[in-house]
């Protein structure tokens, strides 16, 4: 992780999204507003515990995969809370989409609101709530909000044209305002104390980085306690739209210049 100070604003930059935990761990009680292509809401240590349980079963050391997976995950979380392992050792066994669950389960942060492009119909993680889904809100601490299109689009199915419009509008006022209202509907004081977290793969077109109106984004930058940015260079290339030449460096440099202008 490296940190830079841009016009008085502390920005932490990491390669892999889970590494933001290094910056988040000193702000208990803070909320996180995350912009991401993916939702990153898998259960903590899922990959690590899955494969370790798998190998234990194959060697005859345990019988039930699901139970062992649960135990291994709980064990890792307890080890961190008891100070037996540090955040770098946590990250050694955490994938880049398992950190939000870890952050809320260890009370590192309070509520996480993820504005994502990817939309999940359901989640197997009990700590996750899908906004605008069929379920009632049960006070989960991770909220996924993944609108299919820009506010006001009346099309029944949102095709390629809508996908392009939605991507171009990533930080346009109308699009972000809708997300902000949703976040505040779950916790009215959400934006009194928050981290602005950005995965570079949230930006999929050149136009998305050159919005026409972005007062909401500016306010979000200005009022945040800190900004964390995950480069995820491979994801940027995979998620960008056809014809786009975006790279994580291009996204980062543009974000820094926006922050410089408005801070
Ligand atoms: Zn649409």
Boltz pocket constraint, residues with backbone or C-beta under 6 A from the ligand:
constraints:
  - pocket:
      binder: B
      contacts: [[A, 148], [A, 149], [A, 150], [A, 153], [A, 154], [A, 155], [A, 157], [A, 158], [A, 159], [A, 162]]
      max_distance: 6.0
